[in-house]
Amino acid sequence: MGVRLLVLAVLSVALMVVDARFTLLKPVRSQMSLVLMESYWITDLPQRLWQGVASQFGSRTELVAENEKLKTENLLLQGRMQKLAALTEQNVRLRELLNSSALVNEKVEVAELIGMDPNPFTHRIIINKGERDGVVLGQPVLDARGLMGQVVELMPYTSRVLLLTDTTHSIPVQVNRNGLRAIASGTGNPERLELRHVADTADIKEGDLLVSSGLGQRFPAGYPVATVKEVIHDSGQPFAIVRAVPTAALNRSRYLLLVFSDNRTPEERANDAAVAQEAQDRQGGDSATPPAPAPVPATVPKPQVTTPAATTPATTPPAAPAATPAKPTAHQPVARQPASQPAKPAAKPPASTPAATPATRGAREE
């Protein structure tokens, strides 16, 4: 019995060393997760049954009050969403002007918490989305209030998430009020984060909101991380002590969001941006060439407007009536001229000679 116990102890120690030093047991762990997933489902079954029974026997008064509350929140959120839609469109236009490749709206997927790490010195949870669902290592995870952590281990149908408050986790943040950058590190306390290496003269105060800066190319920018709780200035130390409280409900959230952001490398992003800029320049060059002949239609109408000007009628009619009174016997030319120029000859002959009047009358009688 003692020998068997010793062999099992040596074998367990060897397996722990191999698992810690090498990656040989990762396939075995992935296959074991398939078996353990059934145990997770079975252990979670009583709680789900209890929640189902409690929801069925909820009082009508509570349901009506909750319905009214949800209606009010829905109206408030719709009002905010209307403003957010305008701000989003404005942000898109500004990013297009800046030729930025950053994403405005990331794709998200809902996941559910199905387990927690029993080790009290590590803050890790297990969610019901894995490699088969498109989850990748380092993928950000957040809840309805803010960032929670990132995926650190993948299995076919489940994943392990390292929370922000773990002692081995750090995230680049910035103060939402003035853009001051810092590093928020976990302390092992689920209700506290610390900002490392913040200058004693830095403009940071209690109540400031810390958001992700996106500098590490891991977490998307702009998501809330924590709220500054305490700032301690010590004149003898070069750095201030800044403590913050995570905005996410790390110990209470059950439904989480997996953020699918842009997974391209900085080189790929730069190449894509260069290709897009080159295509935009070509399109701009092609659209700039057609307007070159635009001045031609502007100059063509000018001769058409000046040709029917008053020069031709002003010069020719005075010459024609002056020649017609000299030949009173030629009735036919005199009768044709007023037909072509009815306004001018009718006024000119009575003023020039009285002998032209009988000639014209005789021509009209004939």
Buried (B, 14 or more C-beta within 10 A) or exposed (E): EEEEEEEEEEEEEEEEEEBEEEEEBEEEEBEEBEEBBEEBEEEBEEEEEEEEEEEEEEEEEEEEEEEEEEEEEEEEEEEEEEEEEEEEEEBEEEBEEEEBBBBEEBEBBEBEBBBEBEEEEEBBBBBBBBBEBEBEEEBBBBBEBBBBBBBBBBBBBBBBBBBBBBEEBBBBBBBBBEEBEBBBBBBEBBEBBBBEEBEBEBEBEEEBBBBBBBBEBBBBBEBBBBBBBEBEEEEEEEBBBBBBBBBBBBEEBEEBBBBBBBEEEEEEBEEEEEEEEEEEEEEEEEEEEEEEEEEEEEEEEEEEEEEEEEEEEEEEBEEBBEEBBEEBEEBEEBBEBBEEBEEBBEEBBEEEEEEBEEBBEEBEEE
